[in-house]
Amino acid sequence: MKPLHVVILTSLLAGCSSAHRDYEWHFIQGKIRIVPPVTRNLGPPAIGDGGTLQVHINDAVGKEFIIFIDHRIESPTPGAIYLNAYPGEGNSIRVLDERSFKQKVGDFDYHLSEPSAPLNRRPPSQSPASPEVRTPDSLRTPLSGGCG
């Protein structure tokens, strides 16, 4: 009878440990649990406060969440991620571990005005002096070899 108890106990422990490992992929903060993969739903892309993004998602178990990415003008928390409500509202929850959130749930911030996302990746010496559009034809050098 003892070997049977060992087998049952081992099976129970193995089941518990594999279930625990599954939670490693969930985003958990307080009572909020988002189970990846998530599906992005259609919704308003930005709010007229400077561009705060509002993203509606459903997680793998069908629970719906609203994510707000703070791009308010003169925001004290630019780029911060909030759940449930607009930043600063009473029931909004700021994501504390943004890196973990982005790895597990996704990075939905396509806003380009943040310092972490430069508009122009070229070094300043290669940037055009004027905002005109330069076509490949205007960048070609003359074939005659002239200097000017």
FIMARPA-874602 format. One record per residue: residue number from 0; residue in one letter; x, y, z of N, C-alpha, C, O in turn. Coordinates in nm, 3 decimals, padded with zeros to 5 digits. Example, Ala and Ser with C-alpha at 12.3 -4.5 7.8 and 13.67 -1.06 7.14 Angstrom:
# FIMARPA-874602
+------+------+---------+---------+---------+---------+---------+---------+---------+---------+---------+---------+---------+---------+
| resi | resn |    n.c1 |    n.c2 |    n.c3 |   ca.c1 |   ca.c2 |   ca.c3 |    c.c1 |    c.c2 |    c.c3 |    o.c1 |    o.c2 |    o.c3 |
+------+------+---------+---------+---------+---------+---------+---------+---------+---------+---------+---------+---------+---------+
|    0 |    A |  01.319 | -00.569 |  00.780 |  01.230 | -00.450 |  00.780 |  01.320 | -00.330 |  00.780 |  01.424 | -00.332 |  00.846 |
|    1 |    S |  01.285 | -00.225 |  00.708 |  01.367 | -00.106 |  00.714 |  01.290 |  00.003 |  00.787 |  01.341 |  00.114 |  00.804 |
+------+------+---------+---------+---------+---------+---------+---------+---------+---------+---------+---------+---------+---------+
***
This chain:
# FIMARPA-874602
+------+------+---------+---------+---------+---------+---------+---------+---------+---------+---------+---------+---------+---------+
| resi | resn |    n.c1 |    n.c2 |    n.c3 |   ca.c1 |   ca.c2 |   ca.c3 |    c.c1 |    c.c2 |    c.c3 |    o.c1 |    o.c2 |    o.c3 |
+------+------+---------+---------+---------+---------+---------+---------+---------+---------+---------+---------+---------+---------+
|    0 |    M |  00.080 | -00.119 |  00.000 |  00.000 |  00.000 |  00.000 |  00.085 |  00.126 |  00.000 |  00.043 |  00.227 | -00.056 |
|    1 |    K |  00.201 |  00.123 |  00.060 |  00.287 |  00.243 |  00.064 |  00.332 |  00.286 | -00.076 |  00.330 |  00.406 | -00.104 |
|    2 |    P |  00.372 |  00.194 | -00.165 |  00.412 |  00.240 | -00.300 |  00.299 |  00.312 | -00.373 |  00.325 |  00.406 | -00.449 |
|    3 |    L |  00.175 |  00.271 | -00.351 |  00.062 |  00.336 | -00.415 |  00.047 |  00.480 | -00.363 |  00.017 |  00.570 | -00.441 |
|    4 |    H |  00.068 |  00.501 | -00.235 |  00.062 |  00.636 | -00.177 |  00.171 |  00.725 | -00.236 |  00.147 |  00.843 | -00.263 |
|    5 |    V |  00.288 |  00.670 | -00.256 |  00.399 |  00.746 | -00.313 |  00.366 |  00.788 | -00.456 |  00.392 |  00.901 | -00.496 |
|    6 |    V |  00.307 |  00.695 | -00.533 |  00.272 |  00.725 | -00.672 |  00.165 |  00.834 | -00.677 |  00.176 |  00.927 | -00.757 |
|    7 |    I |  00.065 |  00.824 | -00.593 | -00.042 |  00.924 | -00.591 |  00.013 |  01.060 | -00.549 | -00.016 |  01.162 | -00.612 |
|    8 |    L |  00.092 |  01.062 | -00.443 |  00.150 |  01.186 | -00.396 |  00.240 |  01.250 | -00.501 |  00.235 |  01.371 | -00.522 |
|    9 |    T |  00.321 |  01.168 | -00.567 |  00.410 |  01.219 | -00.673 |  00.328 |  01.277 | -00.788 |  00.364 |  01.382 | -00.843 |
|   10 |    S |  00.219 |  01.212 | -00.826 |  00.134 |  01.261 | -00.935 |  00.071 |  01.395 | -00.899 |  00.064 |  01.486 | -00.982 |
|   11 |    L |  00.024 |  01.406 | -00.775 | -00.036 |  01.532 | -00.732 |  00.065 |  01.646 | -00.732 |  00.034 |  01.756 | -00.777 |
|   12 |    L |  00.185 |  01.618 | -00.682 |  00.288 |  01.722 | -00.680 |  00.331 |  01.762 | -00.820 |  00.353 |  01.880 | -00.846 |
|   13 |    A |  00.343 |  01.667 | -00.909 |  00.382 |  01.698 | -01.047 |  00.275 |  01.784 | -01.114 |  00.307 |  01.879 | -01.186 |
|   14 |    G |  00.147 |  01.753 | -01.090 |  00.038 |  01.833 | -01.146 |  00.039 |  01.975 | -01.093 |  00.017 |  02.069 | -01.168 |
|   15 |    C |  00.065 |  01.990 | -00.964 |  00.069 |  02.124 | -00.904 |  00.185 |  02.205 | -00.959 |  00.170 |  02.325 | -00.984 |
|   16 |    S |  00.299 |  02.143 | -00.978 |  00.415 |  02.219 | -01.025 |  00.398 |  02.259 | -01.171 |  00.444 |  02.366 | -01.210 |
|   17 |    S |  00.335 |  02.175 | -01.253 |  00.316 |  02.214 | -01.393 |  00.213 |  02.326 | -01.403 |  00.226 |  02.415 | -01.487 |
|   18 |    A |  00.110 |  02.324 | -01.317 |  00.012 |  02.433 | -01.317 |  00.079 |  02.562 | -01.273 |  00.048 |  02.669 | -01.326 |
|   19 |    H |  00.169 |  02.555 | -01.177 |  00.241 |  02.673 | -01.130 |  00.327 |  02.731 | -01.243 |  00.336 |  02.853 | -01.258 |
|   20 |    R |  00.389 |  02.644 | -01.322 |  00.473 |  02.693 | -01.433 |  00.390 |  02.765 | -01.539 |  00.439 |  02.858 | -01.603 |
|   21 |    D |  00.265 |  02.722 | -01.558 |  00.179 |  02.789 | -01.655 |  00.155 |  02.934 | -01.616 |  00.144 |  03.020 | -01.703 |
|   22 |    Y |  00.146 |  02.962 | -01.487 |  00.122 |  03.098 | -01.439 |  00.239 |  03.190 | -01.467 |  00.223 |  03.312 | -01.465 |
|   23 |    E |  00.357 |  03.136 | -01.493 |  00.473 |  03.221 | -01.525 |  00.445 |  03.307 | -01.648 |  00.501 |  03.416 | -01.660 |
|   24 |    W |  00.359 |  03.260 | -01.738 |  00.332 |  03.332 | -01.862 |  00.217 |  03.431 | -01.847 |  00.193 |  03.512 | -01.936 |
|   25 |    H |  00.145 |  03.424 | -01.734 |  00.035 |  03.518 | -01.710 |  00.091 |  03.648 | -01.656 |  00.194 |  03.651 | -01.588 |
|   26 |    F |  00.021 |  03.757 | -01.688 |  00.055 |  03.883 | -01.623 | -00.037 |  03.895 | -01.503 | -00.159 |  03.896 | -01.517 |
|   27 |    I |  00.023 |  03.906 | -01.385 | -00.054 |  03.914 | -01.261 | -00.009 |  04.037 | -01.182 |  00.110 |  04.056 | -01.156 |
|   28 |    Q | -00.106 |  04.118 | -01.145 | -00.081 |  04.232 | -01.056 | -00.204 |  04.247 | -00.969 | -00.313 |  04.280 | -01.017 |
|   29 |    G | -00.187 |  04.223 | -00.839 | -00.301 |  04.227 | -00.748 | -00.404 |  04.124 | -00.788 | -00.374 |  04.006 | -00.801 |
|   30 |    K | -00.528 |  04.170 | -00.808 | -00.637 |  04.080 | -00.846 | -00.652 |  04.066 | -00.997 | -00.741 |  03.995 | -01.045 |
|   31 |    I | -00.567 |  04.132 | -01.072 | -00.575 |  04.127 | -01.218 | -00.486 |  04.015 | -01.270 | -00.369 |  04.004 | -01.234 |
|   32 |    R | -00.544 |  03.932 | -01.355 | -00.469 |  03.824 | -01.421 | -00.504 |  03.829 | -01.569 | -00.621 |  03.815 | -01.607 |
|   33 |    I | -00.402 |  03.850 | -01.654 | -00.421 |  03.849 | -01.798 | -00.349 |  03.726 | -01.852 | -00.228 |  03.709 | -01.833 |
|   34 |    V | -00.425 |  03.641 | -01.919 | -00.372 |  03.514 | -01.968 | -00.341 |  03.527 | -02.118 | -00.434 |  03.537 | -02.199 |
|   35 |    P | -00.212 |  03.526 | -02.156 | -00.177 |  03.533 | -02.298 | -00.212 |  03.402 | -02.369 | -00.226 |  03.299 | -02.303 |
|   36 |    P | -00.227 |  03.405 | -02.499 | -00.215 |  03.522 | -02.586 | -00.340 |  03.608 | -02.582 | -00.449 |  03.560 | -02.549 |
|   37 |    V | -00.323 |  03.734 | -02.614 | -00.435 |  03.827 | -02.613 | -00.472 |  03.864 | -02.756 | -00.391 |  03.854 | -02.848 |
|   38 |    T | -00.597 |  03.905 | -02.772 | -00.647 |  03.950 | -02.902 | -00.685 |  04.096 | -02.888 | -00.759 |  04.134 | -02.797 |
|   39 |    R | -00.635 |  04.178 | -02.977 | -00.669 |  04.320 | -02.975 | -00.802 |  04.341 | -03.044 | -00.825 |  04.291 | -03.155 |
|   40 |    N | -00.890 |  04.416 | -02.979 | -01.021 |  04.447 | -03.035 | -01.019 |  04.586 | -03.095 | -00.935 |  04.669 | -03.061 |
|   41 |    L | -01.112 |  04.610 | -03.186 | -01.123 |  04.743 | -03.244 | -01.176 |  04.838 | -03.139 | -01.264 |  04.803 | -03.060 |
|   42 |    G | -01.125 |  04.957 | -03.140 | -01.169 |  05.058 | -03.045 | -01.109 |  05.191 | -03.084 | -01.035 |  05.200 | -03.182 |
|   43 |    P | -01.141 |  05.296 | -03.009 | -01.084 |  05.427 | -03.042 | -00.933 |  05.423 | -03.024 | -00.884 |  05.376 | -02.922 |
|   44 |    P | -00.858 |  05.474 | -03.123 | -00.712 |  05.464 | -03.116 | -00.647 |  05.558 | -03.016 | -00.549 |  05.522 | -02.952 |
|   45 |    A | -00.699 |  05.678 | -03.002 | -00.635 |  05.775 | -02.913 | -00.740 |  05.872 | -02.861 | -00.846 |  05.893 | -02.922 |
|   46 |    I | -00.707 |  05.931 | -02.748 | -00.796 |  06.026 | -02.684 | -00.741 |  06.166 | -02.711 | -00.620 |  06.183 | -02.722 |
|   47 |    G | -00.828 |  06.265 | -02.722 | -00.786 |  06.401 | -02.757 | -00.722 |  06.477 | -02.643 | -00.756 |  06.594 | -02.621 |
|   48 |    D | -00.632 |  06.417 | -02.570 | -00.564 |  06.482 | -02.458 | -00.416 |  06.496 | -02.485 | -00.338 |  06.528 | -02.395 |
|   49 |    G | -00.377 |  06.473 | -02.606 | -00.236 |  06.471 | -02.642 | -00.199 |  06.338 | -02.705 | -00.090 |  06.323 | -02.760 |
|   50 |    G | -00.291 |  06.242 | -02.698 | -00.269 |  06.115 | -02.765 | -00.266 |  05.992 | -02.678 | -00.208 |  05.891 | -02.719 |
|   51 |    T | -00.325 |  05.996 | -02.558 | -00.330 |  05.875 | -02.476 | -00.397 |  05.765 | -02.556 | -00.505 |  05.784 | -02.612 |
|   52 |    L | -00.333 |  05.650 | -02.561 | -00.385 |  05.537 | -02.637 | -00.479 |  05.456 | -02.551 | -00.454 |  05.434 | -02.432 |
|   53 |    Q | -00.587 |  05.412 | -02.611 | -00.685 |  05.326 | -02.544 | -00.693 |  05.198 | -02.625 | -00.732 |  05.201 | -02.742 |
|   54 |    V | -00.656 |  05.085 | -02.565 | -00.650 |  04.958 | -02.636 | -00.741 |  04.858 | -02.565 | -00.728 |  04.836 | -02.445 |
|   55 |    H | -00.832 |  04.798 | -02.640 | -00.921 |  04.695 | -02.587 | -00.865 |  04.559 | -02.625 | -00.835 |  04.535 | -02.742 |
|   56 |    I | -00.851 |  04.469 | -02.527 | -00.800 |  04.335 | -02.554 | -00.888 |  04.231 | -02.485 | -00.957 |  04.260 | -02.388 |
|   57 |    N | -00.883 |  04.110 | -02.538 | -00.940 |  03.993 | -02.473 | -00.825 |  03.895 | -02.451 | -00.743 |  03.873 | -02.540 |
|   58 |    D | -00.819 |  03.836 | -02.330 | -00.713 |  03.739 | -02.305 | -00.757 |  03.600 | -02.350 | -00.866 |  03.584 | -02.405 |
|   59 |    A | -00.673 |  03.500 | -02.327 | -00.696 |  03.364 | -02.376 | -00.820 |  03.298 | -02.314 | -00.875 |  03.206 | -02.373 |
|   60 |    V | -00.863 |  03.345 | -02.198 | -00.982 |  03.288 | -02.135 | -01.106 |  03.373 | -02.162 | -01.212 |  03.345 | -02.107 |
|   61 |    G | -01.094 |  03.476 | -02.247 | -01.207 |  03.556 | -02.289 | -01.238 |  03.678 | -02.204 | -01.338 |  03.745 | -02.227 |
|   62 |    K | -01.154 |  03.707 | -02.108 | -01.177 |  03.824 | -02.023 | -01.133 |  03.950 | -02.097 | -01.026 |  03.952 | -02.158 |
|   63 |    E | -01.217 |  04.055 | -02.092 | -01.187 |  04.179 | -02.163 | -01.117 |  04.278 | -02.070 | -01.153 |  04.292 | -01.953 |
|   64 |    F | -01.017 |  04.347 | -02.124 | -00.943 |  04.448 | -02.050 | -00.931 |  04.572 | -02.138 | -00.929 |  04.563 | -02.260 |
|   65 |    I | -00.924 |  04.688 | -02.073 | -00.895 |  04.813 | -02.144 | -00.762 |  04.865 | -02.091 | -00.743 |  04.881 | -01.971 |
|   66 |    I | -00.671 |  04.890 | -02.184 | -00.537 |  04.938 | -02.150 | -00.529 |  05.083 | -02.195 | -00.570 |  05.117 | -02.306 |
|   67 |    F | -00.476 |  05.168 | -02.110 | -00.451 |  05.308 | -02.144 | -00.301 |  05.332 | -02.137 | -00.237 |  05.296 | -02.038 |
|   68 |    I | -00.244 |  05.391 | -02.241 | -00.102 |  05.426 | -02.241 | -00.097 |  05.579 | -02.238 | -00.144 |  05.646 | -02.329 |
|   69 |    D | -00.039 |  05.631 | -02.132 | -00.045 |  05.773 | -02.100 |  00.042 |  05.857 | -02.191 |  00.165 |  05.849 | -02.189 |
|   70 |    H | -00.024 |  05.939 | -02.271 |  00.045 |  06.038 | -02.355 | -00.023 |  06.173 | -02.340 | -00.031 |  06.252 | -02.435 |
|   71 |    R | -00.072 |  06.200 | -02.218 | -00.134 |  06.330 | -02.192 | -00.029 |  06.440 | -02.205 |  00.089 |  06.417 | -02.178 |
|   72 |    I | -00.073 |  06.558 | -02.246 |  00.017 |  06.672 | -02.254 |  00.065 |  06.705 | -02.113 | -00.016 |  06.716 | -02.021 |
|   73 |    E |  00.196 |  06.721 | -02.096 |  00.259 |  06.749 | -01.967 |  00.223 |  06.644 | -01.861 |  00.201 |  06.677 | -01.744 |
|   74 |    S |  00.218 |  06.521 | -01.902 |  00.184 |  06.411 | -01.810 |  00.296 |  06.388 | -01.710 |  00.414 |  06.396 | -01.746 |
|   75 |    P |  00.262 |  06.359 | -01.585 |  00.364 |  06.323 | -01.487 |  00.415 |  06.181 | -01.508 |  00.518 |  06.142 | -01.452 |
|   76 |    T |  00.342 |  06.102 | -01.589 |  00.381 |  05.962 | -01.614 |  00.376 |  05.930 | -01.763 |  00.297 |  05.844 | -01.804 |
|   77 |    P |  00.456 |  05.996 | -01.846 |  00.448 |  05.972 | -01.991 |  00.484 |  05.828 | -02.027 |  00.586 |  05.775 | -01.984 |
|   78 |    G |  00.397 |  05.767 | -02.107 |  00.421 |  05.630 | -02.153 |  00.379 |  05.523 | -02.054 |  00.391 |  05.404 | -02.084 |
|   79 |    A |  00.332 |  05.562 | -01.935 |  00.291 |  05.464 | -01.834 |  00.167 |  05.388 | -01.882 |  00.084 |  05.442 | -01.956 |
|   80 |    I |  00.156 |  05.263 | -01.838 |  00.044 |  05.177 | -01.877 | -00.054 |  05.169 | -01.760 | -00.016 |  05.145 | -01.645 |
|   81 |    Y | -00.181 |  05.190 | -01.791 | -00.288 |  05.182 | -01.691 | -00.392 |  05.081 | -01.736 | -00.416 |  05.065 | -01.856 |
|   82 |    L | -00.453 |  05.014 | -01.641 | -00.560 |  04.919 | -01.669 | -00.690 |  04.969 | -01.610 | -00.690 |  05.042 | -01.510 |
|   83 |    N | -00.800 |  04.931 | -01.670 | -00.937 |  04.955 | -01.623 | -00.991 |  05.094 | -01.650 | -01.109 |  05.106 | -01.682 |
|   84 |    A | -00.912 |  05.199 | -01.638 | -00.967 |  05.334 | -01.653 | -00.857 |  05.431 | -01.695 | -00.738 |  05.402 | -01.687 |
|   85 |    Y | -00.902 |  05.548 | -01.739 | -00.814 |  05.655 | -01.782 | -00.717 |  05.694 | -01.669 | -00.757 |  05.694 | -01.552 |
|   86 |    P | -00.591 |  05.725 | -01.701 | -00.494 |  05.763 | -01.598 | -00.546 |  05.873 | -01.507 | -00.597 |  05.975 | -01.554 |
|   87 |    G | -00.533 |  05.853 | -01.378 | -00.576 |  05.951 | -01.281 | -00.716 |  05.929 | -01.227 | -00.751 |  05.986 | -01.123 |
|   88 |    E | -00.798 |  05.847 | -01.295 | -00.931 |  05.818 | -01.244 | -00.919 |  05.722 | -01.125 | -00.821 |  05.649 | -01.114 |
|   89 |    G | -01.018 |  05.724 | -01.038 | -01.014 |  05.648 | -00.915 | -00.993 |  05.498 | -00.931 | -00.925 |  05.437 | -00.849 |
|   90 |    N | -01.050 |  05.437 | -01.035 | -01.036 |  05.293 | -01.051 | -00.930 |  05.252 | -01.153 | -00.925 |  05.136 | -01.193 |
|   91 |    S | -00.846 |  05.347 | -01.195 | -00.736 |  05.310 | -01.285 | -00.624 |  05.247 | -01.204 | -00.596 |  05.287 | -01.091 |
|   92 |    I | -00.561 |  05.148 | -01.264 | -00.452 |  05.075 | -01.197 | -00.328 |  05.089 | -01.284 | -00.327 |  05.044 | -01.399 |
|   93 |    R | -00.224 |  05.150 | -01.229 | -00.099 |  05.165 | -01.304 | -00.022 |  05.034 | -01.300 | -00.005 |  04.975 | -01.194 |
|   94 |    V |  00.023 |  04.990 | -01.417 |  00.105 |  04.868 | -01.425 |  00.241 |  04.899 | -01.364 |  00.310 |  04.992 | -01.407 |
|   95 |    L |  00.278 |  04.822 | -01.263 |  00.403 |  04.847 | -01.192 |  00.524 |  04.791 | -01.265 |  00.630 |  04.853 | -01.265 |
|   96 |    D |  00.509 |  04.673 | -01.328 |  00.620 |  04.611 | -01.400 |  00.589 |  04.616 | -01.550 |  00.541 |  04.519 | -01.609 |
|   97 |    E |  00.619 |  04.731 | -01.611 |  00.586 |  04.751 | -01.752 |  00.663 |  04.655 | -01.843 |  00.610 |  04.611 | -01.945 |
|   98 |    R |  00.785 |  04.624 | -01.808 |  00.866 |  04.533 | -01.889 |  00.801 |  04.395 | -01.894 |  00.790 |  04.335 | -02.002 |
|   99 |    S |  00.758 |  04.344 | -01.780 |  00.691 |  04.215 | -01.774 |  00.559 |  04.220 | -01.852 |  00.525 |  04.126 | -01.923 |
|  100 |    F |  00.485 |  04.330 | -01.838 |  00.359 |  04.345 | -01.909 |  00.382 |  04.337 | -02.060 |  00.310 |  04.266 | -02.131 |
|  101 |    K |  00.481 |  04.410 | -02.108 |  00.508 |  04.412 | -02.252 |  00.555 |  04.277 | -02.303 |  00.521 |  04.237 | -02.414 |
|  102 |    Q |  00.633 |  04.205 | -02.222 |  00.679 |  04.072 | -02.263 |  00.566 |  03.971 | -02.266 |  00.558 |  03.889 | -02.358 |
|  103 |    K |  00.478 |  03.975 | -02.167 |  00.374 |  03.874 | -02.154 |  00.247 |  03.907 | -02.231 |  00.186 |  03.819 | -02.291 |
|  104 |    V |  00.206 |  04.033 | -02.230 |  00.080 |  04.073 | -02.291 |  00.103 |  04.135 | -02.428 |  00.032 |  04.102 | -02.523 |
|  105 |    G |  00.201 |  04.224 | -02.439 |  00.231 |  04.289 | -02.566 |  00.261 |  04.437 | -02.546 |  00.227 |  04.495 | -02.443 |
|  106 |    D |  00.326 |  04.494 | -02.645 |  00.359 |  04.637 | -02.643 |  00.268 |  04.704 | -02.744 |  00.289 |  04.692 | -02.865 |
|  107 |    F |  00.168 |  04.774 | -02.695 |  00.068 |  04.835 | -02.782 |  00.094 |  04.982 | -02.807 |  00.010 |  05.050 | -02.865 |
|  108 |    D |  00.208 |  05.033 | -02.765 |  00.237 |  05.176 | -02.776 |  00.303 |  05.204 | -02.911 |  00.420 |  05.173 | -02.931 |
|  109 |    Y |  00.227 |  05.261 | -03.001 |  00.282 |  05.299 | -03.131 |  00.301 |  05.450 | -03.140 |  00.327 |  05.504 | -03.247 |
|  110 |    H |  00.287 |  05.518 | -03.028 |  00.302 |  05.663 | -03.022 |  00.448 |  05.698 | -03.047 |  00.535 |  05.640 | -02.983 |
|  111 |    L |  00.478 |  05.790 | -03.137 |  00.617 |  05.817 | -03.176 |  00.677 |  05.941 | -03.113 |  00.790 |  05.975 | -03.145 |
|  112 |    S |  00.606 |  06.010 | -03.026 |  00.661 |  06.134 | -02.974 |  00.743 |  06.115 | -02.846 |  00.789 |  06.213 | -02.788 |
|  113 |    E |  00.761 |  05.994 | -02.803 |  00.839 |  05.967 | -02.681 |  00.988 |  05.968 | -02.712 |  01.027 |  05.931 | -02.823 |
|  114 |    P |  01.072 |  06.008 | -02.619 |  01.216 |  06.008 | -02.642 |  01.270 |  05.869 | -02.670 |  01.373 |  05.856 | -02.737 |
|  115 |    S |  01.203 |  05.764 | -02.622 |  01.252 |  05.628 | -02.645 |  01.225 |  05.581 | -02.787 |  01.278 |  05.477 | -02.828 |
|  116 |    A |  01.146 |  05.653 | -02.863 |  01.116 |  05.616 | -03.000 |  01.148 |  05.734 | -03.091 |  01.057 |  05.810 | -03.126 |
|  117 |    P |  01.274 |  05.751 | -03.131 |  01.310 |  05.868 | -03.212 |  01.240 |  05.868 | -03.347 |  01.222 |  05.763 | -03.409 |
|  118 |    L |  01.201 |  05.987 | -03.392 |  01.137 |  05.999 | -03.521 |  01.235 |  05.976 | -03.635 |  01.196 |  05.925 | -03.741 |
|  119 |    N |  01.360 |  06.012 | -03.616 |  01.459 |  06.001 | -03.722 |  01.579 |  05.925 | -03.667 |  01.646 |  05.972 | -03.575 |
|  120 |    R |  01.607 |  05.808 | -03.722 |  01.715 |  05.724 | -03.671 |  01.850 |  05.758 | -03.732 |  01.953 |  05.705 | -03.689 |
|  121 |    R |  01.852 |  05.847 | -03.833 |  01.980 |  05.883 | -03.896 |  02.057 |  05.979 | -03.808 |  01.998 |  06.059 | -03.736 |
|  122 |    P |  02.189 |  05.972 | -03.813 |  02.268 |  06.072 | -03.739 |  02.237 |  06.211 | -03.793 |  02.202 |  06.225 | -03.910 |
|  123 |    P |  02.250 |  06.316 | -03.711 |  02.215 |  06.452 | -03.754 |  02.288 |  06.495 | -03.880 |  02.232 |  06.572 | -03.959 |
|  124 |    S |  02.410 |  06.449 | -03.903 |  02.485 |  06.491 | -04.021 |  02.422 |  06.440 | -04.150 |  02.448 |  06.497 | -04.256 |
|  125 |    Q |  02.340 |  06.334 | -04.144 |  02.278 |  06.279 | -04.264 |  02.133 |  06.325 | -04.281 |  02.071 |  06.293 | -04.383 |
|  126 |    S |  02.080 |  06.398 | -04.186 |  01.942 |  06.444 | -04.196 |  01.932 |  06.555 | -04.299 |  02.019 |  06.641 | -04.306 |
|  127 |    P |  01.825 |  06.554 | -04.379 |  01.810 |  06.662 | -04.476 |  01.788 |  06.796 | -04.404 |  01.726 |  06.800 | -04.298 |
|  128 |    A |  01.840 |  06.904 | -04.463 |  01.832 |  07.036 | -04.402 |  01.690 |  07.091 | -04.408 |  01.649 |  07.166 | -04.319 |
|  129 |    S |  01.615 |  07.055 | -04.511 |  01.479 |  07.107 | -04.524 |  01.381 |  06.990 | -04.517 |  01.420 |  06.875 | -04.538 |
|  130 |    P |  01.255 |  07.019 | -04.489 |  01.156 |  06.913 | -04.477 |  01.104 |  06.863 | -04.611 |  01.007 |  06.787 | -04.615 |
|  131 |    E |  01.168 |  06.904 | -04.722 |  01.121 |  06.860 | -04.852 |  01.139 |  06.709 | -04.869 |  01.226 |  06.648 | -04.807 |
|  132 |    V |  01.055 |  06.651 | -04.955 |  01.065 |  06.509 | -04.984 |  01.173 |  06.491 | -05.089 |  01.172 |  06.558 | -05.193 |
|  133 |    R |  01.266 |  06.400 | -05.062 |  01.375 |  06.378 | -05.158 |  01.354 |  06.243 | -05.224 |  01.351 |  06.140 | -05.157 |
|  134 |    T |  01.339 |  06.246 | -05.355 |  01.319 |  06.123 | -05.431 |  01.455 |  06.067 | -05.470 |  01.555 |  06.139 | -05.468 |
|  135 |    P |  01.460 |  05.937 | -05.506 |  01.588 |  05.880 | -05.550 |  01.651 |  05.957 | -05.666 |  01.773 |  05.965 | -05.674 |
|  136 |    D |  01.569 |  06.014 | -05.756 |  01.624 |  06.090 | -05.869 |  01.698 |  06.214 | -05.821 |  01.801 |  06.250 | -05.877 |
|  137 |    S |  01.647 |  06.280 | -05.717 |  01.712 |  06.402 | -05.671 |  01.840 |  06.372 | -05.594 |  01.919 |  06.463 | -05.569 |
|  138 |    L |  01.862 |  06.248 | -05.556 |  01.982 |  06.211 | -05.482 |  02.095 |  06.163 | -05.573 |  02.209 |  06.149 | -05.528 |
|  139 |    R |  02.065 |  06.140 | -05.700 |  02.166 |  06.091 | -05.794 |  02.267 |  06.200 | -05.828 |  02.232 |  06.318 | -05.836 |
|  140 |    T |  02.390 |  06.160 | -05.847 |  02.493 |  06.254 | -05.890 |  02.500 |  06.253 | -06.042 |  02.469 |  06.151 | -06.104 |
|  141 |    P |  02.539 |  06.363 | -06.101 |  02.547 |  06.364 | -06.249 |  02.656 |  06.269 | -06.298 |  02.760 |  06.253 | -06.234 |
|  142 |    L |  02.630 |  06.206 | -06.412 |  02.726 |  06.110 | -06.469 |  02.844 |  06.181 | -06.533 |  02.946 |  06.116 | -06.557 |
|  143 |    S |  02.835 |  06.309 | -06.561 |  02.943 |  06.378 | -06.629 |  03.064 |  06.402 | -06.539 |  03.171 |  06.439 | -06.588 |
|  144 |    G |  03.048 |  06.382 | -06.410 |  03.162 |  06.397 | -06.319 |  03.190 |  06.539 | -06.280 |  03.296 |  06.565 | -06.223 |
|  145 |    G |  03.101 |  06.632 | -06.307 |  03.119 |  06.772 | -06.271 |  03.120 |  06.793 | -06.120 |  03.067 |  06.710 | -06.045 |
|  146 |    C |  03.178 |  06.902 | -06.076 |  03.186 |  06.931 | -05.934 |  03.072 |  07.018 | -05.887 |  03.068 |  07.047 | -05.767 |
|  147 |    G |  02.986 |  07.059 | -05.962 |  02.886 |  07.148 | -05.909 |  02.782 |  07.175 | -06.002 |  02.690 |  07.250 | -05.971 |
+------+------+---------+---------+---------+---------+---------+---------+---------+---------+---------+---------+---------+---------+
***
